[in-house]
Amino acid sequence: MTSQESQSNIVKIAVVGDIHDQWEIEDGIALKHLGVDLVLFVGDFGNESVEVVRAIASVNIPKAAVMGNHDAWYSATEWGRKKCPYDRTKEDWVQEQLDLLGSAHVGYSKLDFPQWNITVVGGRPFTWGGHEWRFANICKERYGVTDLAESAQRIFASVKSAACDTIIFLGHNGPSGLGDRPEDPCGKDWHPIGGDFGDPDLAEAISLTITAGKQIALVTFGHMHHSLRYTKTELRKPIFTSPEGIVYLNAASVPRIVEGENGKLRNFSLVSLEAGEVTQAALVWVGEDFQVVKEEVFFERSANVS
């Protein structure tokens, strides 16, 4: 297949929402059955769950990942260090996770996929969300980033070094600017209810990218679970489309593995990309026979009428 032919085809992307220790060997098999080209992991694998990350690192499909706040749960805060189940003077589970992922970890970095003309750019690793920077010390210690303005520039630096024309932003939390209602993609759904809990540095990096004339197809993230804390009568809005046509997808359908009438069901968000544009985004549930048993289409781009 020539590069021109490959770029004219649809690229099928799976986005795996917050895992929180729910990852099994069947998940890798399900991804193969779904026929995805690329897998994006939004982080929160577990509370510094090295073995979960080890299993994910072994998935034999092109992939990119960012780390969530839970992935530094015992290292980034004083209360977490007090509950740490291992000797931090002898082990560093955060670094073990990063080492296992290697170049697939794109926090403050990027990964080029020239076969599809896509560069995946990672947001700030270990983000907790919101305008108050929680977990700030771990970014200062490991990445030398000391404030949100520096963080935005660090993310944008990866955009400037992208080898491909189409940018996908991969964050643990989404950017600010997607709404301040509790049911919005990054809205605050705990007391006091309401407010935009998105990351301002990611929003700034996206704004800089648009100003630079780069094509952004997708911004995908998790952290803010679809199930809301203040009500069970509705779910969080998983999708937002900007005036520029950028699709913002929250993939955190948690728990991502549930017991159904006929056994376990596991969810993945699936995104179709064609000529640098998202044509469809959906949440699918895969059954024990690895067939899709339920699909909820969140976004579908109407065909252009000439």
Backbone bond lengths (Angstrom), bond angles and torsions (degrees), N, CA, C in turn:
res aa  C-N    CA-C-N  psi(-1)  N-CA   C-N-CA  omega(-1)  CA-C   N-CA-C  phi
1 M - - - 1.463 - - 1.523 109.37 -
2 T 1.325 117.42 131.12 1.464 119.97 178.32 1.520 109.53 -77.14
3 S 1.343 115.91 162.59 1.466 119.19 -179.91 1.519 110.53 -63.39
4 Q 1.359 116.83 -34.03 1.455 119.88 179.02 1.524 110.86 -64.79
5 E 1.334 116.33 -41.39 1.456 120.19 178.39 1.525 111.55 -65.81
6 S 1.343 116.18 -42.24 1.460 119.50 -177.78 1.518 111.10 -65.38
7 Q 1.362 116.91 -35.31 1.452 119.75 -178.61 1.520 112.17 -75.08
8 S 1.342 117.22 -20.70 1.464 119.55 178.94 1.520 111.40 -82.41
9 N 1.311 116.81 -13.75 1.458 120.96 -179.83 1.522 111.35 -81.52
10 I 1.336 114.93 164.18 1.464 120.55 175.82 1.525 108.83 -79.71
11 V 1.322 116.28 133.24 1.462 122.48 174.22 1.523 107.25 -97.25
12 K 1.321 115.72 126.10 1.468 121.46 -178.02 1.530 108.67 -101.41
13 I 1.314 115.39 118.73 1.470 121.92 -175.20 1.521 109.56 -115.98
14 A 1.324 116.50 132.09 1.465 121.36 171.11 1.526 108.28 -101.87
15 V 1.314 116.12 131.55 1.465 121.36 172.67 1.521 107.00 -110.21
16 V 1.318 115.99 122.32 1.465 121.22 -178.58 1.523 108.06 -98.87
17 G 1.319 115.63 115.98 1.463 120.58 -178.80 1.518 112.16 -72.30
18 D 1.320 115.92 -178.28 1.460 122.08 -176.90 1.533 110.32 -47.32
19 I 1.323 116.03 122.24 1.465 121.34 -172.78 1.529 111.90 -86.40
20 H 1.342 116.11 -42.34 1.476 120.83 179.01 1.531 111.69 46.59
21 D 1.335 114.82 51.92 1.463 124.45 176.38 1.527 113.81 73.49
22 Q 1.315 118.52 3.12 1.471 120.46 178.67 1.527 110.05 -95.64
23 W 1.310 114.95 79.04 1.465 121.42 174.93 1.512 108.11 -140.97
24 E 1.323 116.03 128.88 1.457 121.60 -177.95 1.520 109.37 -130.18
25 I 1.309 116.15 165.00 1.468 120.49 179.47 1.526 110.17 -57.89
26 E 1.333 116.61 -29.72 1.466 120.74 179.40 1.526 112.42 -65.33
27 D 1.343 117.07 -24.07 1.462 119.34 179.26 1.526 111.31 -65.22
28 G 1.320 116.02 -42.41 1.460 119.95 177.22 1.519 111.79 -64.07
29 I 1.340 115.92 -38.97 1.465 120.62 178.08 1.532 109.70 -65.93
30 A 1.331 116.42 -40.62 1.468 120.71 179.65 1.522 111.13 -61.59
31 L 1.329 116.87 -40.05 1.472 120.23 178.93 1.526 110.80 -61.98
32 K 1.332 115.97 -38.47 1.471 120.00 177.31 1.531 110.16 -64.65
33 H 1.318 116.39 -43.54 1.470 120.64 179.84 1.522 111.19 -64.76
34 L 1.333 116.78 -34.01 1.464 120.29 178.80 1.530 111.75 -72.02
35 G 1.324 116.21 -15.96 1.461 120.50 176.42 1.513 113.95 70.15
36 V 1.333 116.69 34.92 1.465 119.15 -177.67 1.528 110.72 -78.96
37 D 1.319 114.70 150.20 1.465 121.20 178.25 1.523 112.00 -90.30
38 L 1.328 116.23 -31.23 1.460 122.38 -171.57 1.520 108.36 -145.35
39 V 1.337 116.42 139.96 1.469 121.69 178.42 1.527 108.88 -120.47
40 L 1.322 115.79 131.16 1.465 122.19 177.91 1.523 108.91 -116.57
41 F 1.323 116.07 128.04 1.463 122.52 179.61 1.523 109.26 -109.82
42 V 1.333 116.92 126.85 1.468 120.75 -174.55 1.526 113.27 -90.54
43 G 1.332 118.22 2.61 1.462 120.47 176.71 1.518 113.60 95.02
44 D 1.345 115.41 -169.85 1.466 123.02 -169.00 1.523 109.78 56.02
45 F 1.330 115.22 57.11 1.459 121.65 177.50 1.521 110.33 -67.52
46 G 1.305 116.48 -30.73 1.460 124.75 -179.75 1.516 106.58 165.37
47 N 1.299 118.49 -170.82 1.465 120.73 176.73 1.538 109.11 -83.03
48 E 1.347 114.31 88.28 1.471 121.02 -175.09 1.533 110.09 51.53
49 S 1.322 115.78 49.43 1.472 122.29 -174.09 1.528 110.52 -85.58
50 V 1.307 115.62 86.68 1.464 121.66 -175.70 1.531 111.33 -59.84
51 E 1.327 117.16 -41.22 1.468 119.46 -176.47 1.528 111.63 -68.18
52 V 1.320 117.56 -34.92 1.471 120.05 175.77 1.523 109.61 -63.93
53 V 1.324 116.30 -45.29 1.467 120.48 179.50 1.527 110.33 -64.53
54 R 1.312 116.67 -36.85 1.468 120.02 177.44 1.537 110.25 -60.05
55 A 1.326 116.62 -43.07 1.467 120.99 179.57 1.530 110.54 -65.85
56 I 1.310 116.86 -40.00 1.469 120.85 -179.42 1.527 110.58 -69.02
57 A 1.322 116.01 -39.12 1.470 120.18 179.30 1.522 111.19 -62.36
58 S 1.338 117.50 -24.53 1.457 121.00 -177.72 1.529 112.64 -86.66
59 V 1.334 117.51 -4.89 1.469 120.24 178.87 1.522 109.02 -63.87
60 N 1.313 116.17 123.22 1.464 121.59 -172.04 1.527 111.46 -91.95
61 I 1.330 114.75 57.36 1.466 123.25 175.63 1.529 105.61 -139.11
62 P 1.324 119.34 141.67 1.469 119.31 175.97 1.519 110.53 -50.50
63 K 1.332 116.36 134.66 1.457 119.42 -172.77 1.518 111.89 -149.90
64 A 1.322 114.24 161.83 1.460 122.89 171.82 1.520 107.37 -145.62
65 A 1.331 116.36 151.27 1.461 120.98 -175.29 1.515 110.47 -148.05
66 V 1.317 115.70 155.27 1.462 122.00 168.94 1.524 107.67 -126.18
67 M 1.317 115.27 160.29 1.460 120.57 179.19 1.526 109.97 -95.27
68 G 1.342 115.75 141.34 1.452 121.15 177.30 1.519 111.91 -100.35
69 N 1.324 115.81 179.49 1.463 120.34 -179.49 1.528 111.39 -62.69
70 H 1.332 117.80 -36.38 1.471 119.71 -179.60 1.530 111.51 -68.21
71 D 1.320 117.07 -21.37 1.466 120.10 -179.08 1.524 112.55 -76.45
72 A 1.347 116.22 -3.24 1.473 121.80 170.51 1.530 109.73 -130.13
73 W 1.323 115.17 32.74 1.471 122.17 -170.44 1.525 113.09 -59.94
74 Y 1.328 117.61 -36.38 1.469 121.10 -176.37 1.525 112.54 -99.94
75 S 1.315 117.27 3.40 1.465 120.35 -173.61 1.521 114.03 -119.46
76 A 1.343 117.94 -25.45 1.461 119.88 -166.96 1.517 114.48 -94.73
77 T 1.326 118.27 -15.11 1.460 119.81 -178.44 1.529 110.11 -134.61
78 E 1.309 114.67 159.22 1.467 120.38 -179.16 1.530 110.77 -64.17
79 W 1.357 116.59 -43.56 1.474 118.79 -179.29 1.524 111.14 -66.59
80 G 1.331 117.31 -32.41 1.458 119.93 177.28 1.516 112.07 -69.72
81 R 1.332 115.83 -40.42 1.472 119.83 -179.56 1.525 111.20 -64.76
82 K 1.318 116.61 -31.96 1.468 119.98 178.38 1.532 112.07 -65.74
83 K 1.340 115.88 -28.19 1.470 120.34 -178.01 1.529 111.62 -100.12
84 C 1.307 117.43 7.13 1.464 121.42 -173.57 1.535 111.17 -60.94
85 P 1.336 118.98 127.28 1.466 121.52 -176.66 1.522 113.85 -83.93
86 Y 1.327 118.15 2.48 1.467 120.67 179.87 1.530 109.89 -134.47
87 D 1.307 115.76 165.37 1.469 122.24 -178.93 1.529 108.55 -82.05
88 R 1.315 116.64 106.80 1.460 121.00 -175.12 1.525 113.00 -70.56
89 T 1.324 117.05 -13.33 1.479 118.91 175.35 1.526 111.09 -78.97
90 K 1.349 116.00 -16.82 1.470 120.05 -177.69 1.527 113.15 -113.62
91 E 1.337 116.48 -23.07 1.464 120.17 -177.10 1.526 109.73 -133.04
92 D 1.313 114.61 155.52 1.458 121.03 177.38 1.527 106.76 -140.31
93 W 1.333 115.45 93.29 1.458 119.54 -175.10 1.527 111.70 -70.61
94 V 1.318 117.07 -27.42 1.471 119.47 176.10 1.523 109.52 -62.35
95 Q 1.324 116.17 -48.39 1.462 119.79 -179.33 1.526 111.48 -66.37
96 E 1.320 116.50 -35.52 1.477 119.17 177.49 1.527 110.94 -59.57
97 Q 1.332 116.07 -41.37 1.465 119.80 178.10 1.533 110.74 -63.43
98 L 1.324 115.77 -45.18 1.471 120.31 179.98 1.523 111.03 -62.98
99 D 1.317 116.01 -40.21 1.474 120.06 179.44 1.527 110.95 -64.99
100 L 1.324 116.54 -39.87 1.462 120.36 -179.76 1.530 111.20 -64.75
101 L 1.321 116.49 -40.70 1.464 120.07 -178.90 1.522 112.16 -75.82
102 G 1.340 116.22 -31.33 1.465 119.77 178.49 1.519 111.49 57.67
103 S 1.324 117.12 -133.85 1.463 121.01 -176.06 1.521 112.39 -69.47
104 A 1.339 117.39 -13.63 1.471 119.70 177.28 1.528 111.42 -68.36
105 H 1.344 117.23 -19.93 1.464 119.22 176.50 1.520 108.74 -81.40
106 V 1.341 116.26 117.46 1.465 120.27 -173.69 1.528 112.81 -109.88
107 G 1.336 118.28 12.62 1.459 118.97 174.29 1.517 109.83 -57.85
108 Y 1.360 116.39 126.36 1.477 122.14 -174.62 1.534 111.39 53.60
109 S 1.315 116.94 31.55 1.461 120.81 -178.27 1.519 108.23 -152.72
110 K 1.323 116.38 -168.95 1.463 120.73 179.25 1.511 109.69 -153.30
111 L 1.315 115.41 162.87 1.452 121.91 177.55 1.518 107.15 -138.79
112 D 1.320 115.71 124.76 1.461 121.41 179.86 1.529 109.97 -89.89
113 F 1.325 115.67 136.99 1.457 122.44 173.79 1.531 107.58 -122.65
114 P 1.337 116.66 78.77 1.470 120.06 -173.57 1.519 113.81 -61.54
115 Q 1.339 117.28 -24.89 1.468 119.09 179.91 1.526 111.99 -62.25
116 W 1.346 116.99 -21.90 1.471 121.06 177.50 1.528 111.95 -119.49
117 N 1.332 116.88 3.81 1.470 122.13 -177.79 1.538 111.39 59.26
118 I 1.347 115.37 40.38 1.471 122.44 -178.37 1.526 109.20 -122.38
119 T 1.324 116.08 135.27 1.463 121.16 167.67 1.529 108.48 -116.22
120 V 1.333 116.45 124.82 1.471 121.74 175.59 1.519 107.98 -92.81
121 V 1.328 116.17 121.21 1.465 122.92 -179.71 1.522 108.58 -109.31
122 G 1.318 116.36 128.41 1.463 120.74 -178.36 1.508 112.59 -89.51
123 G 1.318 115.30 145.40 1.457 121.23 173.54 1.523 111.07 -82.47
124 R 1.326 115.26 -163.95 1.468 121.01 -179.71 1.522 109.86 -67.87
125 P 1.341 117.79 125.42 1.461 118.89 177.14 1.528 111.84 -72.36
126 F 1.318 115.64 153.88 1.472 124.20 174.06 1.527 113.27 65.72
127 T 1.324 117.94 23.21 1.460 118.71 -177.22 1.527 111.77 -70.14
128 W 1.322 114.35 143.72 1.464 122.68 175.06 1.524 110.07 -96.94
129 G 1.335 116.73 -25.63 1.457 122.10 179.61 1.513 113.01 105.05
130 G 1.321 115.26 155.77 1.461 121.88 175.12 1.524 113.55 89.21
131 H 1.328 114.89 175.40 1.467 121.15 -175.47 1.522 112.53 -80.27
132 E 1.332 116.89 -18.11 1.472 119.76 174.10 1.526 107.41 -89.50
133 W 1.328 116.33 121.88 1.467 120.22 -173.46 1.518 110.66 -81.64
134 R 1.335 115.38 95.48 1.460 120.64 171.09 1.523 107.99 -80.15
135 F 1.304 118.93 158.14 1.466 123.78 179.80 1.538 111.30 61.18
136 A 1.340 116.59 29.66 1.464 119.67 -175.78 1.528 112.18 -68.57
137 N 1.321 116.69 -35.08 1.469 119.41 -173.86 1.521 112.76 -63.77
138 I 1.331 116.74 -35.24 1.469 118.63 -177.51 1.529 110.58 -66.83
139 C 1.333 117.43 -33.93 1.469 120.20 177.14 1.524 110.72 -73.32
140 K 1.327 116.14 -34.05 1.465 119.23 177.12 1.524 110.65 -68.11
141 E 1.346 116.25 -43.33 1.467 120.56 -177.59 1.524 112.14 -69.60
142 R 1.331 117.29 -42.03 1.463 120.78 -171.33 1.524 113.97 -95.58
143 Y 1.345 116.63 -23.20 1.465 118.86 -175.81 1.524 113.59 -126.67
144 G 1.337 117.58 -5.58 1.460 120.52 179.03 1.517 113.86 69.55
145 V 1.330 117.19 21.34 1.466 121.64 179.92 1.527 108.07 -100.45
146 T 1.334 115.87 125.24 1.468 118.98 -170.28 1.523 115.06 -110.22
147 D 1.336 119.04 -16.29 1.469 119.58 177.31 1.531 109.39 -150.58
148 L 1.332 115.58 172.84 1.456 120.53 -173.72 1.530 112.35 -68.61
149 A 1.326 117.29 -30.82 1.469 120.00 177.22 1.529 109.98 -65.31
150 E 1.328 116.18 -44.21 1.473 120.38 175.96 1.526 110.70 -62.36
151 S 1.324 115.32 -38.25 1.461 120.49 -179.14 1.530 110.41 -62.26
152 A 1.338 116.60 -44.34 1.469 120.52 178.84 1.527 111.00 -60.72
153 Q 1.325 116.06 -42.23 1.464 120.27 -179.94 1.525 111.03 -67.02
154 R 1.328 115.91 -35.40 1.467 120.47 179.34 1.540 110.22 -65.55
155 I 1.326 116.29 -40.72 1.461 119.74 177.65 1.524 109.93 -66.74
156 F 1.335 116.05 -43.98 1.466 120.43 -178.06 1.530 111.63 -66.15
157 A 1.320 117.10 -29.46 1.473 120.15 177.48 1.534 110.26 -59.86
158 S 1.330 116.37 -36.27 1.466 119.45 177.66 1.523 111.11 -68.29
159 V 1.331 116.71 -35.43 1.467 120.68 176.11 1.526 109.72 -61.44
160 K 1.339 115.92 -45.20 1.471 120.42 -177.19 1.526 112.05 -64.82
161 S 1.328 116.64 -25.48 1.469 119.47 -179.79 1.534 112.36 -96.12
162 A 1.342 116.89 6.62 1.467 120.67 -178.70 1.521 110.44 -64.50
163 A 1.329 115.15 136.29 1.471 120.41 179.98 1.520 112.39 -88.81
164 C 1.329 117.07 -11.54 1.466 120.41 -174.15 1.533 110.47 -115.34
165 D 1.330 115.61 164.77 1.467 120.90 -173.41 1.517 113.31 -81.47
166 T 1.327 117.62 -31.59 1.466 121.40 -175.56 1.523 109.65 -102.45
167 I 1.348 115.41 130.44 1.471 121.88 -178.97 1.525 109.72 -105.18
168 I 1.327 116.15 133.96 1.463 122.92 166.06 1.525 106.99 -115.93
169 F 1.316 116.37 124.52 1.470 120.54 174.37 1.526 108.55 -91.60
170 L 1.331 115.04 131.66 1.463 122.14 178.53 1.525 108.11 -121.01
171 G 1.319 116.38 114.39 1.461 120.43 179.39 1.514 110.67 -125.19
172 H 1.334 115.98 163.19 1.462 117.65 169.28 1.515 108.90 -76.82
173 N 1.323 116.25 -49.91 1.454 121.28 173.56 1.519 107.85 -105.31
174 G 1.320 116.66 156.89 1.451 120.60 178.41 1.515 112.11 -82.81
175 P 1.328 116.77 175.99 1.459 120.60 -179.69 1.525 111.63 -80.19
176 S 1.317 116.26 158.87 1.460 119.54 169.53 1.524 108.74 -69.84
177 G 1.318 115.94 161.40 1.452 120.15 178.49 1.516 114.81 102.15
178 L 1.344 117.69 3.89 1.466 120.41 -178.26 1.528 112.24 -101.07
179 G 1.330 116.62 12.08 1.466 120.71 177.88 1.516 112.32 119.46
180 D 1.345 115.71 152.75 1.467 120.02 -176.92 1.523 112.65 -116.34
181 R 1.323 116.76 8.85 1.465 118.74 174.21 1.525 109.45 -80.20
182 P 1.318 117.87 151.69 1.478 119.13 -176.11 1.518 113.40 -60.69
183 E 1.334 117.76 -25.37 1.465 120.41 -178.86 1.525 112.84 -92.13
184 D 1.330 118.02 0.30 1.462 120.85 176.89 1.532 110.59 -69.84
185 P 1.347 118.33 162.51 1.476 120.24 -172.71 1.526 114.77 -53.19
186 C 1.343 117.77 -32.32 1.479 120.61 176.07 1.517 110.65 -127.80
187 G 1.324 117.59 29.87 1.465 121.35 -179.11 1.517 111.98 -76.79
188 K 1.318 115.39 149.27 1.466 121.97 -177.65 1.533 108.87 -81.28
189 D 1.337 116.03 117.83 1.470 120.47 -174.21 1.524 112.46 -113.47
190 W 1.326 116.42 24.30 1.467 120.71 174.83 1.521 108.13 -130.11
191 H 1.325 116.01 168.54 1.460 121.84 -171.45 1.538 112.28 -67.14
192 P 1.342 119.05 134.12 1.465 126.17 -10.89 1.523 110.70 -72.00
193 I 1.330 115.89 136.10 1.456 121.97 -172.75 1.527 110.67 -70.10
194 G 1.314 115.14 139.77 1.463 121.30 175.99 1.517 112.29 101.77
195 G 1.305 115.08 156.79 1.457 121.46 -178.59 1.522 110.61 116.97
196 D 1.314 114.71 149.31 1.461 121.83 -179.23 1.528 108.56 -84.80
197 F 1.353 116.95 116.18 1.460 121.63 -177.77 1.527 111.29 -105.57
198 G 1.345 116.71 19.05 1.456 120.60 177.14 1.519 112.20 -73.41
199 D 1.321 116.25 168.24 1.465 122.51 -178.81 1.525 110.55 -87.95
200 P 1.344 117.70 118.11 1.470 119.48 -178.89 1.524 113.16 -67.75
201 D 1.340 118.06 -29.27 1.466 119.53 -179.32 1.532 111.13 -70.93
202 L 1.324 116.88 -35.89 1.458 119.68 176.16 1.529 109.90 -67.94
203 A 1.333 116.49 -40.73 1.469 120.11 177.47 1.522 110.94 -60.55
204 E 1.312 117.15 -41.87 1.472 121.02 179.45 1.526 111.14 -65.72
205 A 1.329 116.92 -41.44 1.470 120.55 178.79 1.526 110.70 -63.24
206 I 1.341 116.49 -38.42 1.467 120.35 177.81 1.523 110.11 -65.65
207 S 1.342 116.54 -42.95 1.461 120.95 178.54 1.523 111.29 -60.79
208 L 1.321 116.97 -43.18 1.470 121.33 177.87 1.526 111.06 -62.83
209 T 1.326 115.92 -36.91 1.468 121.33 -179.80 1.523 110.81 -66.70
210 I 1.339 116.40 -42.47 1.468 121.09 177.77 1.530 109.92 -63.17
211 T 1.337 116.08 -45.37 1.467 121.10 179.98 1.525 111.24 -61.18
212 A 1.334 116.31 -33.95 1.468 121.15 179.74 1.529 112.51 -75.52
213 G 1.336 116.43 -5.27 1.456 120.03 177.05 1.516 114.75 82.86
214 K 1.336 116.66 15.58 1.466 120.10 178.81 1.536 110.01 -81.00
215 Q 1.305 116.16 150.04 1.459 121.25 178.78 1.519 109.96 -89.91
216 I 1.346 116.06 117.71 1.464 121.78 175.56 1.519 107.90 -104.86
217 A 1.328 116.21 120.51 1.465 120.04 179.42 1.522 111.20 -89.08
218 L 1.331 116.45 -40.77 1.462 121.33 -167.10 1.519 109.88 -150.86
219 V 1.331 115.17 140.17 1.463 122.31 168.24 1.527 104.93 -123.02
220 T 1.327 117.53 116.04 1.464 119.32 -176.68 1.516 111.00 -127.77
221 F 1.328 115.03 149.90 1.466 121.16 -169.46 1.515 108.89 -165.22
222 G 1.337 116.37 -177.31 1.450 122.75 177.18 1.518 109.92 -142.56
223 H 1.320 116.78 -123.51 1.467 126.37 174.26 1.527 112.73 71.27
224 M 1.332 116.90 -53.87 1.461 121.02 -178.24 1.535 107.59 -89.98
225 H 1.329 115.65 99.31 1.462 121.25 -171.70 1.525 111.95 -61.23
226 H 1.341 115.31 147.57 1.464 120.24 178.78 1.526 111.46 -61.29
227 S 1.336 117.60 -38.41 1.467 120.37 177.44 1.523 108.75 -73.61
228 L 1.335 116.58 127.40 1.461 121.59 -175.01 1.520 110.95 -90.73
229 R 1.327 115.14 148.40 1.463 119.40 -176.98 1.522 112.58 -79.10
230 Y 1.336 117.24 -27.27 1.466 119.17 -172.05 1.531 113.05 -93.45
231 T 1.344 117.25 -11.31 1.453 119.77 -179.97 1.526 109.97 -154.32
232 K 1.314 116.41 151.09 1.460 121.50 174.37 1.540 110.38 -110.48
233 T 1.331 116.97 5.43 1.466 120.32 -176.19 1.524 112.49 -86.96
234 E 1.315 117.93 -13.80 1.465 120.60 177.41 1.518 109.66 -148.89
235 L 1.321 115.23 166.42 1.455 122.09 179.22 1.520 109.85 -112.12
236 R 1.305 115.50 164.50 1.455 121.28 175.55 1.535 110.17 -64.66
237 K 1.304 116.26 145.75 1.470 120.06 174.12 1.528 108.38 -69.42
238 P 1.333 118.79 121.83 1.462 119.85 -175.82 1.526 114.17 -86.57
239 I 1.333 117.21 -10.96 1.462 119.22 -170.45 1.522 110.98 -135.18
240 F 1.321 115.47 146.24 1.456 122.96 174.19 1.523 106.43 -143.76
241 T 1.323 116.64 135.00 1.462 119.11 175.42 1.516 108.07 -118.37
242 S 1.319 115.68 131.50 1.461 121.16 -176.46 1.524 110.45 -87.16
243 P 1.341 117.63 164.47 1.472 120.05 176.08 1.526 112.41 -57.80
244 E 1.339 117.02 -26.21 1.470 120.27 178.70 1.531 112.11 -77.90
245 G 1.334 116.39 -6.25 1.459 119.94 -179.53 1.513 114.09 90.48
246 I 1.343 117.18 9.53 1.463 120.60 178.53 1.527 108.86 -78.15
247 V 1.331 115.98 134.37 1.466 121.61 177.36 1.532 108.71 -95.79
248 Y 1.320 115.52 126.52 1.465 123.08 176.51 1.521 106.96 -108.37
249 L 1.335 116.60 121.43 1.467 121.52 -174.29 1.520 111.12 -122.97
250 N 1.328 115.55 120.09 1.466 121.91 171.44 1.533 107.16 -92.28
251 A 1.334 116.32 117.07 1.474 121.64 -173.77 1.527 113.60 -100.99
252 A 1.352 117.82 9.62 1.471 120.34 -171.27 1.522 112.46 -85.77
253 S 1.336 116.42 68.31 1.461 121.18 171.01 1.525 107.29 -85.84
254 V 1.331 115.10 102.16 1.471 122.46 -172.05 1.530 108.93 -120.12
255 P 1.337 118.48 135.03 1.463 128.63 -0.51 1.525 110.79 -72.87
256 R 1.328 116.10 145.16 1.465 118.78 -175.61 1.530 112.47 -86.79
257 I 1.321 117.34 -10.29 1.465 121.21 171.17 1.525 107.52 -123.95
258 V 1.342 115.64 126.82 1.468 120.46 179.75 1.529 109.06 -131.70
259 E 1.308 115.52 159.82 1.473 120.85 175.49 1.520 108.62 -90.84
260 G 1.338 115.89 120.54 1.453 120.93 176.66 1.516 110.63 -103.45
261 E 1.322 116.23 -176.66 1.470 121.09 -179.40 1.525 110.99 -61.42
262 N 1.337 115.75 -33.41 1.464 120.07 -177.17 1.529 112.38 -110.34
263 G 1.333 115.52 30.84 1.464 119.05 178.32 1.513 112.25 108.65
264 K 1.306 115.88 -160.45 1.464 121.44 -174.58 1.521 111.75 -76.31
265 L 1.329 113.80 142.74 1.456 122.20 170.54 1.518 108.02 -121.07
266 R 1.318 116.59 139.01 1.474 121.09 -179.62 1.520 108.58 -128.49
267 N 1.343 116.73 140.65 1.463 118.47 -175.53 1.522 113.36 -108.31
268 F 1.309 113.64 150.69 1.464 124.10 173.16 1.523 107.30 -141.25
269 S 1.310 116.31 145.37 1.459 119.70 168.58 1.523 107.40 -91.33
270 L 1.321 116.25 132.42 1.456 121.13 -179.47 1.522 109.67 -115.42
271 V 1.326 115.19 131.61 1.464 122.03 -179.55 1.521 108.25 -124.36
272 S 1.326 116.43 130.07 1.463 121.67 173.97 1.518 108.71 -102.20
273 L 1.319 115.44 131.82 1.468 121.62 -177.23 1.522 107.98 -123.17
274 E 1.320 116.11 129.09 1.461 120.63 179.45 1.522 109.14 -137.13
275 A 1.337 115.53 125.51 1.469 121.49 179.62 1.529 111.42 51.46
276 G 1.339 114.94 40.82 1.463 119.70 175.41 1.511 115.03 78.36
277 E 1.344 118.24 10.92 1.457 121.56 178.77 1.520 110.16 -126.94
278 V 1.336 116.04 142.61 1.463 120.22 173.14 1.518 108.12 -72.97
279 T 1.332 116.47 126.13 1.464 120.59 177.06 1.519 111.75 -102.18
280 Q 1.332 117.15 -24.91 1.461 120.20 177.21 1.524 109.82 -156.35
281 A 1.333 116.23 146.04 1.466 122.76 171.48 1.518 107.74 -137.91
282 A 1.330 116.32 131.25 1.461 120.79 -175.52 1.521 110.24 -147.99
283 L 1.321 115.47 158.95 1.466 122.39 170.74 1.514 107.31 -105.50
284 V 1.336 116.60 126.42 1.463 119.83 178.36 1.527 109.76 -119.66
285 W 1.342 114.14 148.43 1.456 121.76 173.51 1.520 107.82 -113.90
286 V 1.319 116.28 128.23 1.456 123.17 -176.08 1.529 108.97 -106.87
287 G 1.331 115.97 132.54 1.458 120.90 -179.05 1.518 112.54 -88.57
288 E 1.324 115.85 -175.25 1.464 120.92 -175.19 1.528 112.67 -69.80
289 D 1.341 116.60 -16.73 1.466 119.62 174.45 1.525 111.36 -92.24
290 F 1.343 116.06 8.90 1.463 124.74 178.08 1.528 113.08 66.21
291 Q 1.322 116.33 19.67 1.464 120.85 173.71 1.533 108.83 -98.00
292 V 1.330 115.79 150.17 1.466 120.53 176.91 1.528 108.55 -73.21
293 V 1.336 115.90 120.04 1.466 119.80 -179.08 1.525 111.76 -101.90
294 K 1.336 116.76 -16.08 1.455 120.17 179.07 1.519 108.30 -152.52
295 E 1.319 115.81 137.81 1.466 120.55 178.22 1.515 109.04 -137.43
296 E 1.332 115.99 132.95 1.453 121.44 175.64 1.529 107.45 -121.56
297 V 1.318 115.84 109.94 1.470 120.24 -179.00 1.524 108.44 -81.68
298 F 1.340 115.56 120.21 1.466 121.22 -179.25 1.529 111.67 -91.12
299 F 1.323 115.56 -30.86 1.463 119.96 -174.46 1.515 109.81 -150.57
300 E 1.321 115.76 137.43 1.447 120.85 174.49 1.523 108.01 -143.67
301 R 1.333 115.56 123.90 1.467 118.84 -179.42 1.517 109.42 -84.24
302 S 1.369 116.15 125.00 1.453 117.55 179.25 1.508 111.07 -69.72
303 A 1.327 114.75 144.88 1.469 119.74 -178.28 1.523 108.74 -65.00
304 N 1.329 115.13 142.77 1.464 120.04 178.01 1.532 109.45 -69.43
305 V 1.297 114.34 132.72 1.469 119.20 178.10 1.529 107.51 -98.49
306 S 1.343 115.90 122.70 1.462 118.59 -177.32 1.524 110.00 -82.39
